[in-house]
C-alpha cells in the first residue's frame, strides 16, 4: 500500500548537519502520519519525530527538540528530517515510518517502514 525509502545518511562530525529524505510511493500518502525513528544495536527503537497528515503539527522527542525539523511535501510524496547540531549519541540507523491513524510514539503502531539509513556522528 505504501512503500518508503530513506536516503541522506552518512558520516558527520559532531555539531554538523544532515538532511534525511523519505520517498513514498503507493496510495494515500497524504493521509498518513509520518514518523522518524532511530535504533542502535542492543537498544529499543526510539521515537525521534512525527508529523500529521497535513504537515502542520510536528512532534519531537525532547532530546532533539530545537535541533531537528520534520517536514513533509505531499505533492512530492516525500518526508524530511533536517538534523542540525548533531551529537555522537545521535549515531543510529534512522527509519522512516508511516501510520494510517493519528500520532504515536510507539514503533509497533506504525504500519509501514523504510529500510533505514545509517547516520554516524563522530567526536
N, C-alpha and C positions, 0 to 999 in steps of 0.2 A: 504494500500500500504506500509506504514512504521509505525511500532509501536515502541514507545520509553518508556523506563522505567528507571527512575533515582534511584540512590542509593548513600549512603555515607553521608547523612546529619546527624546532631546530635548537641550536646552541646559542646561548646569550649570556653575557656577563651580568652579574648582579647589578641592579639599577637600570638595566636595559629594557627594551620593549619588544614584543612580538604581537602580531595580529593573526588570529586563527579564523578560518572560514569553514563553514559547514554548508556544502551544496546539497540541496534536497531535490529529489525527483519523486514522481508519483502524484497522487491526487491529494487535494485538500491541505496543502502545506500551510496555508494562511490560517487555518482553523486550529492549529496545534500550538500548545505551549512548547517552547524550545528551551532546552537546558544545556548547560555545560557542567561536566563532572571531571574529576581527576582521580587517579589512582597510582599508588606506588606499591612495589612488591611487599606483601605481608600486611597490607593495610586495607581497610574498607574503602570502597569507592566514595569519594567525598563530593558533596554538592559545592559548586562554585557560583553559578549564576543561572537565572532563568528569566524569560520574558514572555509576556502573554501574547495571544494571537494577533492583536492589533499593534503591538510594538510600543505601547505607551506605559507599561507597568513592569519595570525591571526589578529583580530581586538579587541580592548578593549575600554571600556569607560574609561575616564581619571581617575575616582575615584579608579579604580582597577589596572591600568597600573603599572607594576613593582612588583605587589603583587600576581596577579592571572596569571595562564598559561592555555590556552586552547590547547587541542591537540586531535588527533583522530588516531585510528588504524583501517583502513578499513578492514584489514584481520580478525580482531576480531569483526567487526561491533560495535565498541564502541567509544564514545567520552568522553572526560575527562575535568574536571575543577579542577586544583590544586589551592587551595586558601591558601595563606600564609599571615602572619601578619594581621589576621582578626581583624576587628573593630566592635564595637557594632552596628553601623549603617548598617553593613552587615547582620544583622538579617533579615531573609526573607524566604519565600518559593522560592526555586530555581527550575526553569523549564528548561528542555532540549527541543529544538525545531529544526525542520528540514524544509528547504526551497528548493524547486526544482530549483529555479533561483539563481541569484548571491546575494552577500551580501546585507543585510538590517538590520537596527536597529529597525524597526517597528514591533511590535508583530503581527499585522494583516497581515503582508506579509508572515508569516510562515505558512506552510501547515499542519504540524503535531506537536503535543505536548505530552510530558510526563505528568504524574500525579503530579509531583512536589515532592520535598523533603525538609523538614524543616531544616534550619540552624539557630541556636541560638548562639549568641556571647555575653557572659556575661562580665560585667565590674564592 
